[in-house]
Amino acid sequence: MFDQTEENSTAEQLIPAGEITQDVLAEIGMQTHVYARPIQAKEILEDLKGQLDVPPETWLYSVHAANGVRVAIVDSREAAFQGAAAYGYQALSVH
């Protein structure tokens, strides 16, 4: 997908449109992007097993790596974007 040789580390190879899959898109964004989406606490309370002490109807933001793995839960969109920037990532909003 990308030419990672030392002499040409920034050159990109083109991917035919028919070969662009969700996995390819995730791989492209893994080093540079995260996405944030609004969720209600009730969607994740069981996953976090007591680590989150908020009412189930509370709106939060779930931050995910490009491959979909949740990496953070924060209380606002602004916190999601500022946190991403602090770690060198570009945050994208997903509805």
C-alpha positions as protocol buffer text, in pm:
chain_id: "A"
residue {
  index: 1
  type: MET
  ca { x: 0 y: 0 z: 0 }
}
residue {
  index: 2
  type: PHE
  ca { x: 263 y: 257 z: 103 }
}
residue {
  index: 3
  type: ASP
  ca { x: 626 y: 258 z: 0 }
}
residue {
  index: 4
  type: GLN
  ca { x: 812 y: 257 z: 332 }
}
residue {
  index: 5
  type: THR
  ca { x: 1167 y: 239 z: 195 }
}
residue {
  index: 6
  type: GLU
  ca { x: 1415 y: 476 z: 351 }
}
residue {
  index: 7
  type: GLU
  ca { x: 1494 y: 658 z: 27 }
}
residue {
  index: 8
  type: ASN
  ca { x: 1126 y: 714 z: -56 }
}
residue {
  index: 9
  type: SER
  ca { x: 955 y: 715 z: 283 }
}
residue {
  index: 10
  type: THR
  ca { x: 686 y: 968 z: 191 }
}
residue {
  index: 11
  type: ALA
  ca { x: 592 y: 836 z: -152 }
}
residue {
  index: 12
  type: GLU
  ca { x: 252 y: 676 z: -172 }
}
residue {
  index: 13
  type: GLN
  ca { x: 143 y: 404 z: -407 }
}
residue {
  index: 14
  type: LEU
  ca { x: -199 y: 443 z: -562 }
}
residue {
  index: 15
  type: ILE
  ca { x: -461 y: 187 z: -468 }
}
residue {
  index: 16
  type: PRO
  ca { x: -718 y: 100 z: -735 }
}
residue {
  index: 17
  type: ALA
  ca { x: -1063 y: 215 z: -624 }
}
residue {
  index: 18
  type: GLY
  ca { x: -1201 y: -139 z: -630 }
}
residue {
  index: 19
  type: GLU
  ca { x: -936 y: -250 z: -379 }
}
residue {
  index: 20
  type: ILE
  ca { x: -1010 y: 9 z: -111 }
}
residue {
  index: 21
  type: THR
  ca { x: -1166 y: -185 z: 175 }
}
residue {
  index: 22
  type: GLN
  ca { x: -1255 y: -83 z: 530 }
}
residue {
  index: 23
  type: ASP
  ca { x: -935 y: -254 z: 645 }
}
residue {
  index: 24
  type: VAL
  ca { x: -728 y: -49 z: 400 }
}
residue {
  index: 25
  type: LEU
  ca { x: -891 y: 274 z: 517 }
}
residue {
  index: 26
  type: ALA
  ca { x: -831 y: 181 z: 882 }
}
residue {
  index: 27
  type: GLU
  ca { x: -466 y: 105 z: 813 }
}
residue {
  index: 28
  type: ILE
  ca { x: -419 y: 439 z: 639 }
}
residue {
  index: 29
  type: GLY
  ca { x: -561 y: 633 z: 934 }
}
residue {
  index: 30
  type: MET
  ca { x: -412 y: 436 z: 1224 }
}
residue {
  index: 31
  type: GLN
  ca { x: -110 y: 661 z: 1272 }
}
residue {
  index: 32
  type: THR
  ca { x: -285 y: 992 z: 1220 }
}
residue {
  index: 33
  type: HIS
  ca { x: -658 y: 985 z: 1294 }
}
residue {
  index: 34
  type: VAL
  ca { x: -910 y: 899 z: 1561 }
}
residue {
  index: 35
  type: TYR
  ca { x: -1282 y: 949 z: 1551 }
}
residue {
  index: 36
  type: ALA
  ca { x: -1522 y: 1063 z: 1818 }
}
residue {
  index: 37
  type: ARG
  ca { x: -1890 y: 990 z: 1841 }
}
residue {
  index: 38
  type: PRO
  ca { x: -2156 y: 1083 z: 2095 }
}
residue {
  index: 39
  type: ILE
  ca { x: -2291 y: 797 z: 2305 }
}
residue {
  index: 40
  type: GLN
  ca { x: -2509 y: 759 z: 2610 }
}
residue {
  index: 41
  type: ALA
  ca { x: -2340 y: 611 z: 2915 }
}
residue {
  index: 42
  type: LYS
  ca { x: -2589 y: 321 z: 2913 }
}
residue {
  index: 43
  type: GLU
  ca { x: -2423 y: 195 z: 2590 }
}
residue {
  index: 44
  type: ILE
  ca { x: -2095 y: 125 z: 2770 }
}
residue {
  index: 45
  type: LEU
  ca { x: -2173 y: 83 z: 3140 }
}
residue {
  index: 46
  type: GLU
  ca { x: -2161 y: -297 z: 3123 }
}
residue {
  index: 47
  type: ASP
  ca { x: -1833 y: -292 z: 2929 }
}
residue {
  index: 48
  type: LEU
  ca { x: -1671 y: -73 z: 3194 }
}
residue {
  index: 49
  type: LYS
  ca { x: -1803 y: -273 z: 3492 }
}
residue {
  index: 50
  type: GLY
  ca { x: -1821 y: 0 z: 3754 }
}
residue {
  index: 51
  type: GLN
  ca { x: -1537 y: 218 z: 3622 }
}
residue {
  index: 52
  type: LEU
  ca { x: -1781 y: 489 z: 3514 }
}
residue {
  index: 53
  type: ASP
  ca { x: -1994 y: 658 z: 3778 }
}
residue {
  index: 54
  type: VAL
  ca { x: -2250 y: 860 z: 3581 }
}
residue {
  index: 55
  type: PRO
  ca { x: -2625 y: 823 z: 3523 }
}
residue {
  index: 56
  type: PRO
  ca { x: -2708 y: 595 z: 3226 }
}
residue {
  index: 57
  type: GLU
  ca { x: -2868 y: 880 z: 3030 }
}
residue {
  index: 58
  type: THR
  ca { x: -2552 y: 1097 z: 3042 }
}
residue {
  index: 59
  type: TRP
  ca { x: -2414 y: 1189 z: 2699 }
}
residue {
  index: 60
  type: LEU
  ca { x: -2042 y: 1123 z: 2655 }
}
residue {
  index: 61
  type: TYR
  ca { x: -1798 y: 1098 z: 2365 }
}
residue {
  index: 62
  type: SER
  ca { x: -1636 y: 771 z: 2271 }
}
residue {
  index: 63
  type: VAL
  ca { x: -1298 y: 811 z: 2099 }
}
residue {
  index: 64
  type: HIS
  ca { x: -1187 y: 534 z: 1862 }
}
residue {
  index: 65
  type: ALA
  ca { x: -873 y: 447 z: 1667 }
}
residue {
  index: 66
  type: ALA
  ca { x: -917 y: 425 z: 1290 }
}
residue {
  index: 67
  type: ASN
  ca { x: -970 y: 49 z: 1321 }
}
residue {
  index: 68
  type: GLY
  ca { x: -1268 y: 101 z: 1554 }
}
residue {
  index: 69
  type: VAL
  ca { x: -1103 y: 14 z: 1886 }
}
residue {
  index: 70
  type: ARG
  ca { x: -1228 y: 242 z: 2164 }
}
residue {
  index: 71
  type: VAL
  ca { x: -934 y: 429 z: 2316 }
}
residue {
  index: 72
  type: ALA
  ca { x: -1106 y: 681 z: 2544 }
}
residue {
  index: 73
  type: ILE
  ca { x: -1433 y: 801 z: 2691 }
}
residue {
  index: 74
  type: VAL
  ca { x: -1460 y: 1174 z: 2759 }
}
residue {
  index: 75
  type: ASP
  ca { x: -1733 y: 1412 z: 2867 }
}
residue {
  index: 76
  type: SER
  ca { x: -1738 y: 1648 z: 2568 }
}
residue {
  index: 77
  type: ARG
  ca { x: -1660 y: 1683 z: 2200 }
}
residue {
  index: 78
  type: GLU
  ca { x: -1406 y: 1951 z: 2287 }
}
residue {
  index: 79
  type: ALA
  ca { x: -1225 y: 1713 z: 2524 }
}
residue {
  index: 80
  type: ALA
  ca { x: -1216 y: 1446 z: 2252 }
}
residue {
  index: 81
  type: PHE
  ca { x: -1061 y: 1684 z: 1999 }
}
residue {
  index: 82
  type: GLN
  ca { x: -817 y: 1841 z: 2247 }
}
residue {
  index: 83
  type: GLY
  ca { x: -708 y: 1500 z: 2373 }
}
residue {
  index: 84
  type: ALA
  ca { x: -651 y: 1377 z: 2020 }
}
residue {
  index: 85
  type: ALA
  ca { x: -443 y: 1684 z: 1937 }
}
residue {
  index: 86
  type: ALA
  ca { x: -239 y: 1646 z: 2257 }
}
residue {
  index: 87
  type: TYR
  ca { x: -131 y: 1301 z: 2135 }
}
residue {
  index: 88
  type: GLY
  ca { x: -67 y: 1414 z: 1777 }
}
residue {
  index: 89
  type: TYR
  ca { x: -386 y: 1276 z: 1622 }
}
residue {
  index: 90
  type: GLN
  ca { x: -643 y: 1443 z: 1400 }
}
residue {
  index: 91
  type: ALA
  ca { x: -993 y: 1386 z: 1541 }
}
residue {
  index: 92
  type: LEU
  ca { x: -1289 y: 1332 z: 1313 }
}
residue {
  index: 93
  type: SER
  ca { x: -1650 y: 1357 z: 1424 }
}
residue {
  index: 94
  type: VAL
  ca { x: -1882 y: 1064 z: 1350 }
}
residue {
  index: 95
  type: HIS
  ca { x: -2259 y: 1083 z: 1395 }
}
